[in-house]
Amino acid sequence: MDRWESGELYPTWEQLRALAELTQFPVGYFVGDGVPIRAADTSLRFHVRVDDEPDPVLAYPADVVRRTVDGGEPR
């Protein structure tokens, strides 16, 4: 999931559904409502210093999405 949060990997619909089921949150929670989620509120808090918090991912780069859609990214 860290790669999703950093914008390096675009999750598949199946992965999002599995995550929603696992966490008991609706899928909409993970796709966002236009309000950025701070890294400190995600598992990234274990990987970045709070004062070094990266900007939230508001959109995935086209090449990252394309890899998932084309099936080229390992799961």
Distance bins in CASP14 RR format, pairs under 12 A and 6 or more apart:
PFRMAT RR
TARGET T0000
AUTHOR 0000-0000-0000
RMODE 2
METHOD distances of the structure
MODEL  1
1 7 0 0 0 0 0 1 0 0 0 0 0
1 8 0 0 0 0 0 1 0 0 0 0 0
1 9 0 0 0 0 1 0 0 0 0 0 0
1 11 0 0 0 0 1 0 0 0 0 0 0
1 15 0 0 0 0 1 0 0 0 0 0 0
1 16 0 0 0 0 0 1 0 0 0 0 0
1 18 0 0 0 0 0 1 0 0 0 0 0
1 19 1 0 0 1 0 0 0 0 0 0 0
1 22 0 0 0 0 0 1 0 0 0 0 0
1 23 0 0 0 0 0 1 0 0 0 0 0
1 30 0 0 0 0 1 0 0 0 0 0 0
1 42 0 0 0 0 1 0 0 0 0 0 0
1 43 1 0 1 0 0 0 0 0 0 0 0
1 44 0 0 0 0 1 0 0 0 0 0 0
1 46 0 0 0 0 0 1 0 0 0 0 0
1 47 0 0 0 0 0 1 0 0 0 0 0
2 8 0 0 0 0 1 0 0 0 0 0 0
2 9 0 0 0 0 1 0 0 0 0 0 0
2 11 0 0 0 0 0 1 0 0 0 0 0
2 39 0 0 0 0 0 1 0 0 0 0 0
2 42 0 0 0 0 1 0 0 0 0 0 0
2 43 1 0 0 1 0 0 0 0 0 0 0
2 44 1 0 0 1 0 0 0 0 0 0 0
2 45 0 0 0 0 0 1 0 0 0 0 0
2 46 0 0 0 0 1 0 0 0 0 0 0
2 47 1 0 0 1 0 0 0 0 0 0 0
2 48 0 0 0 0 1 0 0 0 0 0 0
2 54 0 0 0 0 0 1 0 0 0 0 0
2 57 0 0 0 0 0 1 0 0 0 0 0
3 9 1 1 0 0 0 0 0 0 0 0 0
3 10 0 0 0 0 1 0 0 0 0 0 0
3 11 0 0 0 0 1 0 0 0 0 0 0
3 15 0 0 0 0 0 1 0 0 0 0 0
3 43 0 0 0 0 0 1 0 0 0 0 0
3 44 0 0 0 0 0 1 0 0 0 0 0
3 47 0 0 0 0 0 1 0 0 0 0 0
3 57 0 0 0 0 0 1 0 0 0 0 0
3 60 0 0 0 0 0 1 0 0 0 0 0
3 64 0 0 0 0 1 0 0 0 0 0 0
3 67 0 0 0 0 0 1 0 0 0 0 0
3 68 0 0 0 0 0 1 0 0 0 0 0
3 73 0 0 0 0 1 0 0 0 0 0 0
3 74 0 0 0 0 0 1 0 0 0 0 0
3 75 0 0 0 0 0 1 0 0 0 0 0
4 10 1 0 0 1 0 0 0 0 0 0 0
4 11 1 0 1 0 0 0 0 0 0 0 0
4 12 0 0 0 0 0 1 0 0 0 0 0
4 15 0 0 0 0 1 0 0 0 0 0 0
4 16 0 0 0 0 1 0 0 0 0 0 0
4 19 0 0 0 0 1 0 0 0 0 0 0
4 30 0 0 0 0 1 0 0 0 0 0 0
4 31 0 0 0 0 0 1 0 0 0 0 0
4 37 0 0 0 0 0 1 0 0 0 0 0
4 42 0 0 0 0 1 0 0 0 0 0 0
4 43 0 0 0 0 1 0 0 0 0 0 0
4 44 0 0 0 0 0 1 0 0 0 0 0
4 57 0 0 0 0 1 0 0 0 0 0 0
4 60 0 0 0 0 1 0 0 0 0 0 0
4 64 0 0 0 0 1 0 0 0 0 0 0
4 65 0 0 0 0 0 1 0 0 0 0 0
4 68 0 0 0 0 0 1 0 0 0 0 0
4 73 0 0 0 0 0 1 0 0 0 0 0
4 75 0 0 0 0 0 1 0 0 0 0 0
5 11 0 0 0 0 0 1 0 0 0 0 0
5 19 0 0 0 0 0 1 0 0 0 0 0
5 30 0 0 0 0 0 1 0 0 0 0 0
5 36 0 0 0 0 0 1 0 0 0 0 0
5 37 0 0 0 0 1 0 0 0 0 0 0
5 38 0 0 0 0 0 1 0 0 0 0 0
5 39 1 0 0 1 0 0 0 0 0 0 0
5 40 0 0 0 0 0 1 0 0 0 0 0
5 41 0 0 0 0 0 1 0 0 0 0 0
5 42 1 0 1 0 0 0 0 0 0 0 0
5 43 1 0 0 1 0 0 0 0 0 0 0
5 44 1 0 1 0 0 0 0 0 0 0 0
5 45 0 0 0 0 0 1 0 0 0 0 0
5 46 0 0 0 0 0 1 0 0 0 0 0
5 47 0 0 0 0 1 0 0 0 0 0 0
5 48 0 0 0 0 0 1 0 0 0 0 0
5 53 0 0 0 0 0 1 0 0 0 0 0
5 54 0 0 0 0 1 0 0 0 0 0 0
5 55 0 0 0 0 0 1 0 0 0 0 0
5 56 0 0 0 0 1 0 0 0 0 0 0
5 57 1 0 0 1 0 0 0 0 0 0 0
5 60 0 0 0 0 0 1 0 0 0 0 0
6 39 0 0 0 0 1 0 0 0 0 0 0
6 42 0 0 0 0 1 0 0 0 0 0 0
6 43 0 0 0 0 0 1 0 0 0 0 0
6 44 1 0 0 1 0 0 0 0 0 0 0
6 47 0 0 0 0 1 0 0 0 0 0 0
6 48 0 0 0 0 1 0 0 0 0 0 0
6 53 0 0 0 0 0 1 0 0 0 0 0
6 54 1 0 0 1 0 0 0 0 0 0 0
6 55 0 0 0 0 0 1 0 0 0 0 0
6 56 0 0 0 0 0 1 0 0 0 0 0
6 57 1 0 0 1 0 0 0 0 0 0 0
6 60 0 0 0 0 0 1 0 0 0 0 0
6 61 0 0 0 0 0 1 0 0 0 0 0
6 64 0 0 0 0 0 1 0 0 0 0 0
7 39 0 0 0 0 0 1 0 0 0 0 0
7 42 0 0 0 0 0 1 0 0 0 0 0
7 44 0 0 0 0 0 1 0 0 0 0 0
7 54 0 0 0 0 1 0 0 0 0 0 0
7 55 0 0 0 0 0 1 0 0 0 0 0
7 56 0 0 0 0 1 0 0 0 0 0 0
7 57 1 0 1 0 0 0 0 0 0 0 0
7 58 0 0 0 0 1 0 0 0 0 0 0
7 59 0 0 0 0 1 0 0 0 0 0 0
7 60 1 0 1 0 0 0 0 0 0 0 0
7 61 1 0 0 1 0 0 0 0 0 0 0
7 63 0 0 0 0 0 1 0 0 0 0 0
7 64 1 0 0 1 0 0 0 0 0 0 0
7 65 0 0 0 0 1 0 0 0 0 0 0
7 67 0 0 0 0 0 1 0 0 0 0 0
7 68 0 0 0 0 0 1 0 0 0 0 0
7 73 0 0 0 0 0 1 0 0 0 0 0
8 44 0 0 0 0 0 1 0 0 0 0 0
8 54 0 0 0 0 0 1 0 0 0 0 0
8 57 0 0 0 0 1 0 0 0 0 0 0
8 60 0 0 0 0 1 0 0 0 0 0 0
8 61 0 0 0 0 1 0 0 0 0 0 0
8 63 0 0 0 0 0 1 0 0 0 0 0
8 64 1 0 0 1 0 0 0 0 0 0 0
8 65 0 0 0 0 0 1 0 0 0 0 0
8 67 0 0 0 0 1 0 0 0 0 0 0
8 68 0 0 0 0 0 1 0 0 0 0 0
8 73 0 0 0 0 1 0 0 0 0 0 0
9 15 0 0 0 0 1 0 0 0 0 0 0
9 57 0 0 0 0 0 1 0 0 0 0 0
9 60 0 0 0 0 1 0 0 0 0 0 0
9 61 0 0 0 0 0 1 0 0 0 0 0
9 63 0 0 0 0 0 1 0 0 0 0 0
9 64 1 0 0 1 0 0 0 0 0 0 0
9 65 0 0 0 0 1 0 0 0 0 0 0
9 67 1 0 0 1 0 0 0 0 0 0 0
9 68 1 0 0 1 0 0 0 0 0 0 0
9 71 0 0 0 0 0 1 0 0 0 0 0
9 72 0 0 0 0 0 1 0 0 0 0 0
9 73 1 0 0 1 0 0 0 0 0 0 0
9 74 0 0 0 0 1 0 0 0 0 0 0
9 75 0 0 0 0 1 0 0 0 0 0 0
10 16 0 0 0 0 0 1 0 0 0 0 0
10 30 0 0 0 0 0 1 0 0 0 0 0
10 31 0 0 0 0 0 1 0 0 0 0 0
10 57 0 0 0 0 1 0 0 0 0 0 0
10 59 0 0 0 0 0 1 0 0 0 0 0
10 60 1 0 1 0 0 0 0 0 0 0 0
10 61 0 0 0 0 1 0 0 0 0 0 0
10 62 0 0 0 0 1 0 0 0 0 0 0
10 63 0 0 0 0 1 0 0 0 0 0 0
10 64 1 0 1 0 0 0 0 0 0 0 0
10 65 1 0 1 0 0 0 0 0 0 0 0
10 66 0 0 0 0 1 0 0 0 0 0 0
10 67 1 0 0 1 0 0 0 0 0 0 0
10 68 1 0 1 0 0 0 0 0 0 0 0
10 69 1 0 0 1 0 0 0 0 0 0 0
10 70 0 0 0 0 0 1 0 0 0 0 0
10 71 0 0 0 0 0 1 0 0 0 0 0
10 72 0 0 0 0 0 1 0 0 0 0 0
10 73 1 0 0 1 0 0 0 0 0 0 0
10 75 0 0 0 0 0 1 0 0 0 0 0
11 17 0 0 0 0 1 0 0 0 0 0 0
11 18 0 0 0 0 1 0 0 0 0 0 0
11 19 1 0 0 1 0 0 0 0 0 0 0
11 20 0 0 0 0 0 1 0 0 0 0 0
11 27 0 0 0 0 0 1 0 0 0 0 0
11 30 1 0 0 1 0 0 0 0 0 0 0
11 31 0 0 0 0 1 0 0 0 0 0 0
11 57 0 0 0 0 0 1 0 0 0 0 0
11 60 0 0 0 0 1 0 0 0 0 0 0
11 64 0 0 0 0 0 1 0 0 0 0 0
11 65 0 0 0 0 0 1 0 0 0 0 0
11 67 0 0 0 0 0 1 0 0 0 0 0
11 68 1 0 0 1 0 0 0 0 0 0 0
11 69 0 0 0 0 0 1 0 0 0 0 0
11 73 0 0 0 0 1 0 0 0 0 0 0
11 75 0 0 0 0 1 0 0 0 0 0 0
12 18 0 0 0 0 1 0 0 0 0 0 0
12 19 0 0 0 0 0 1 0 0 0 0 0
12 27 0 0 0 0 0 1 0 0 0 0 0
12 65 0 0 0 0 0 1 0 0 0 0 0
12 67 0 0 0 0 0 1 0 0 0 0 0
12 68 1 0 1 0 0 0 0 0 0 0 0
12 69 0 0 0 0 1 0 0 0 0 0 0
12 70 0 0 0 0 0 1 0 0 0 0 0
12 71 0 0 0 0 1 0 0 0 0 0 0
12 72 0 0 0 0 0 1 0 0 0 0 0
12 73 0 0 0 0 1 0 0 0 0 0 0
12 74 0 0 0 0 0 1 0 0 0 0 0
12 75 1 0 0 1 0 0 0 0 0 0 0
13 19 0 0 0 0 0 1 0 0 0 0 0
13 20 0 0 0 0 0 1 0 0 0 0 0
13 27 0 0 0 0 1 0 0 0 0 0 0
13 28 0 0 0 0 0 1 0 0 0 0 0
13 30 0 0 0 0 0 1 0 0 0 0 0
13 31 0 0 0 0 0 1 0 0 0 0 0
13 68 0 0 0 0 1 0 0 0 0 0 0
13 69 0 0 0 0 0 1 0 0 0 0 0
14 20 0 0 0 0 0 1 0 0 0 0 0
14 21 0 0 0 0 0 1 0 0 0 0 0
14 27 0 0 0 0 0 1 0 0 0 0 0
14 68 0 0 0 0 0 1 0 0 0 0 0
14 75 0 0 0 0 1 0 0 0 0 0 0
15 21 0 0 0 0 0 1 0 0 0 0 0
15 22 0 0 0 0 0 1 0 0 0 0 0
15 27 0 0 0 0 0 1 0 0 0 0 0
15 30 0 0 0 0 1 0 0 0 0 0 0
15 31 0 0 0 0 0 1 0 0 0 0 0
15 68 0 0 0 0 1 0 0 0 0 0 0
15 73 0 0 0 0 0 1 0 0 0 0 0
15 74 0 0 0 0 0 1 0 0 0 0 0
15 75 1 0 0 1 0 0 0 0 0 0 0
16 22 0 0 0 0 0 1 0 0 0 0 0
16 23 0 0 0 0 0 1 0 0 0 0 0
16 25 0 0 0 0 0 1 0 0 0 0 0
16 26 0 0 0 0 0 1 0 0 0 0 0
16 27 1 0 1 0 0 0 0 0 0 0 0
16 28 0 0 0 0 1 0 0 0 0 0 0
16 29 0 0 0 0 1 0 0 0 0 0 0
16 30 1 0 1 0 0 0 0 0 0 0 0
16 31 1 0 0 1 0 0 0 0 0 0 0
16 32 0 0 0 0 0 1 0 0 0 0 0
16 68 0 0 0 0 0 1 0 0 0 0 0
17 23 0 0 0 0 0 1 0 0 0 0 0
17 25 0 0 0 0 0 1 0 0 0 0 0
17 26 0 0 0 0 0 1 0 0 0 0 0
17 27 1 0 0 1 0 0 0 0 0 0 0
17 28 0 0 0 0 0 1 0 0 0 0 0
17 30 0 0 0 0 1 0 0 0 0 0 0
17 31 0 0 0 0 0 1 0 0 0 0 0
18 25 0 0 0 0 0 1 0 0 0 0 0
18 27 0 0 0 0 0 1 0 0 0 0 0
18 30 0 0 0 0 0 1 0 0 0 0 0
18 75 0 0 0 0 0 1 0 0 0 0 0
19 25 1 0 0 1 0 0 0 0 0 0 0
19 26 0 0 0 0 0 1 0 0 0 0 0
19 27 0 0 0 0 1 0 0 0 0 0 0
19 28 0 0 0 0 0 1 0 0 0 0 0
19 29 0 0 0 0 1 0 0 0 0 0 0
19 30 1 0 0 1 0 0 0 0 0 0 0
19 31 0 0 0 0 0 1 0 0 0 0 0
19 43 0 0 0 0 0 1 0 0 0 0 0
20 26 1 0 0 1 0 0 0 0 0 0 0
20 27 1 0 1 0 0 0 0 0 0 0 0
20 28 1 0 0 1 0 0 0 0 0 0 0
20 29 1 0 0 1 0 0 0 0 0 0 0
20 30 1 0 0 1 0 0 0 0 0 0 0
20 31 0 0 0 0 1 0 0 0 0 0 0
21 27 0 0 0 0 1 0 0 0 0 0 0
21 30 0 0 0 0 0 1 0 0 0 0 0
22 30 0 0 0 0 0 1 0 0 0 0 0
23 29 0 0 0 0 1 0 0 0 0 0 0
23 30 0 0 0 0 1 0 0 0 0 0 0
23 42 0 0 0 0 0 1 0 0 0 0 0
23 43 0 0 0 0 0 1 0 0 0 0 0
25 31 0 0 0 0 0 1 0 0 0 0 0
25 32 0 0 0 0 0 1 0 0 0 0 0
25 37 0 0 0 0 0 1 0 0 0 0 0
26 32 0 0 0 0 0 1 0 0 0 0 0
26 33 0 0 0 0 0 1 0 0 0 0 0
27 33 0 0 0 0 0 1 0 0 0 0 0
28 34 0 0 0 0 0 1 0 0 0 0 0
28 35 0 0 0 0 0 1 0 0 0 0 0
28 37 0 0 0 0 0 1 0 0 0 0 0
29 35 0 0 0 0 0 1 0 0 0 0 0
29 37 0 0 0 0 1 0 0 0 0 0 0
29 41 0 0 0 0 0 1 0 0 0 0 0
29 42 0 0 0 0 0 1 0 0 0 0 0
30 37 0 0 0 0 1 0 0 0 0 0 0
30 42 0 0 0 0 0 1 0 0 0 0 0
30 57 0 0 0 0 0 1 0 0 0 0 0
31 37 0 0 0 0 0 1 0 0 0 0 0
31 57 0 0 0 0 0 1 0 0 0 0 0
31 58 0 0 0 0 0 1 0 0 0 0 0
31 59 0 0 0 0 0 1 0 0 0 0 0
31 60 0 0 0 0 0 1 0 0 0 0 0
32 56 0 0 0 0 0 1 0 0 0 0 0
32 57 0 0 0 0 0 1 0 0 0 0 0
32 58 0 0 0 0 1 0 0 0 0 0 0
32 59 0 0 0 0 0 1 0 0 0 0 0
33 58 0 0 0 0 0 1 0 0 0 0 0
34 56 0 0 0 0 1 0 0 0 0 0 0
34 57 0 0 0 0 0 1 0 0 0 0 0
34 58 1 0 0 1 0 0 0 0 0 0 0
34 59 0 0 0 0 0 1 0 0 0 0 0
35 41 0 0 0 0 0 1 0 0 0 0 0
35 56 0 0 0 0 1 0 0 0 0 0 0
35 58 0 0 0 0 0 1 0 0 0 0 0
36 42 0 0 0 0 0 1 0 0 0 0 0
36 53 0 0 0 0 0 1 0 0 0 0 0
36 54 0 0 0 0 0 1 0 0 0 0 0
36 55 0 0 0 0 1 0 0 0 0 0 0
36 56 1 1 0 0 0 0 0 0 0 0 0
36 57 0 0 0 0 1 0 0 0 0 0 0
36 58 1 0 0 1 0 0 0 0 0 0 0
36 59 0 0 0 0 0 1 0 0 0 0 0
37 43 0 0 0 0 0 1 0 0 0 0 0
37 44 0 0 0 0 1 0 0 0 0 0 0
37 45 0 0 0 0 0 1 0 0 0 0 0
37 53 0 0 0 0 0 1 0 0 0 0 0
37 54 0 0 0 0 0 1 0 0 0 0 0
37 55 0 0 0 0 0 1 0 0 0 0 0
37 56 1 0 1 0 0 0 0 0 0 0 0
37 57 0 0 0 0 1 0 0 0 0 0 0
37 58 0 0 0 0 1 0 0 0 0 0 0
38 44 0 0 0 0 1 0 0 0 0 0 0
38 45 0 0 0 0 1 0 0 0 0 0 0
38 48 0 0 0 0 0 1 0 0 0 0 0
38 50 0 0 0 0 1 0 0 0 0 0 0
38 53 1 0 0 1 0 0 0 0 0 0 0
38 54 0 0 0 0 1 0 0 0 0 0 0
38 55 0 0 0 0 0 1 0 0 0 0 0
38 56 1 0 0 1 0 0 0 0 0 0 0
38 57 0 0 0 0 0 1 0 0 0 0 0
39 45 1 0 0 1 0 0 0 0 0 0 0
39 46 0 0 0 0 1 0 0 0 0 0 0
39 47 0 0 0 0 1 0 0 0 0 0 0
39 48 1 0 1 0 0 0 0 0 0 0 0
39 49 0 0 0 0 1 0 0 0 0 0 0
39 50 0 0 0 0 1 0 0 0 0 0 0
39 51 0 0 0 0 0 1 0 0 0 0 0
39 52 0 0 0 0 1 0 0 0 0 0 0
39 53 1 0 1 0 0 0 0 0 0 0 0
39 54 1 0 0 1 0 0 0 0 0 0 0
39 55 0 0 0 0 1 0 0 0 0 0 0
39 56 1 0 0 1 0 0 0 0 0 0 0
39 57 0 0 0 0 1 0 0 0 0 0 0
40 46 0 0 0 0 0 1 0 0 0 0 0
40 47 0 0 0 0 0 1 0 0 0 0 0
40 48 0 0 0 0 1 0 0 0 0 0 0
40 49 0 0 0 0 0 1 0 0 0 0 0
40 50 1 0 1 0 0 0 0 0 0 0 0
40 51 0 0 0 0 0 1 0 0 0 0 0
40 52 0 0 0 0 0 1 0 0 0 0 0
40 53 1 0 0 1 0 0 0 0 0 0 0
40 54 0 0 0 0 0 1 0 0 0 0 0
40 56 0 0 0 0 0 1 0 0 0 0 0
41 50 0 0 0 0 0 1 0 0 0 0 0
41 53 0 0 0 0 0 1 0 0 0 0 0
41 56 0 0 0 0 1 0 0 0 0 0 0
42 48 0 0 0 0 1 0 0 0 0 0 0
42 53 0 0 0 0 0 1 0 0 0 0 0
42 54 0 0 0 0 0 1 0 0 0 0 0
42 56 0 0 0 0 1 0 0 0 0 0 0
42 57 0 0 0 0 0 1 0 0 0 0 0
44 50 0 0 0 0 0 1 0 0 0 0 0
44 52 0 0 0 0 0 1 0 0 0 0 0
44 53 0 0 0 0 1 0 0 0 0 0 0
44 54 1 0 0 1 0 0 0 0 0 0 0
44 55 0 0 0 0 0 1 0 0 0 0 0
44 56 0 0 0 0 1 0 0 0 0 0 0
44 57 0 0 0 0 0 1 0 0 0 0 0
45 52 0 0 0 0 0 1 0 0 0 0 0
45 53 0 0 0 0 1 0 0 0 0 0 0
45 54 0 0 0 0 0 1 0 0 0 0 0
47 53 0 0 0 0 0 1 0 0 0 0 0
47 54 0 0 0 0 1 0 0 0 0 0 0
48 54 1 0 0 1 0 0 0 0 0 0 0
48 55 0 0 0 0 0 1 0 0 0 0 0
48 56 0 0 0 0 0 1 0 0 0 0 0
57 64 0 0 0 0 1 0 0 0 0 0 0
57 65 0 0 0 0 0 1 0 0 0 0 0
59 65 0 0 0 0 1 0 0 0 0 0 0
60 66 0 0 0 0 1 0 0 0 0 0 0
60 67 0 0 0 0 1 0 0 0 0 0 0
60 68 0 0 0 0 1 0 0 0 0 0 0
60 69 0 0 0 0 0 1 0 0 0 0 0
60 73 0 0 0 0 0 1 0 0 0 0 0
61 67 0 0 0 0 1 0 0 0 0 0 0
61 68 0 0 0 0 0 1 0 0 0 0 0
62 68 0 0 0 0 0 1 0 0 0 0 0
62 69 0 0 0 0 0 1 0 0 0 0 0
62 70 0 0 0 0 0 1 0 0 0 0 0
63 69 0 0 0 0 0 1 0 0 0 0 0
63 70 0 0 0 0 0 1 0 0 0 0 0
63 72 0 0 0 0 0 1 0 0 0 0 0
63 73 0 0 0 0 0 1 0 0 0 0 0
64 70 0 0 0 0 0 1 0 0 0 0 0
64 72 0 0 0 0 0 1 0 0 0 0 0
64 73 0 0 0 0 1 0 0 0 0 0 0
65 71 0 0 0 0 0 1 0 0 0 0 0
65 72 0 0 0 0 0 1 0 0 0 0 0
65 73 0 0 0 0 1 0 0 0 0 0 0
66 72 0 0 0 0 1 0 0 0 0 0 0
66 73 0 0 0 0 1 0 0 0 0 0 0
67 73 1 0 1 0 0 0 0 0 0 0 0
67 74 0 0 0 0 1 0 0 0 0 0 0
67 75 0 0 0 0 0 1 0 0 0 0 0
68 74 0 0 0 0 0 1 0 0 0 0 0
68 75 0 0 0 0 1 0 0 0 0 0 0
END
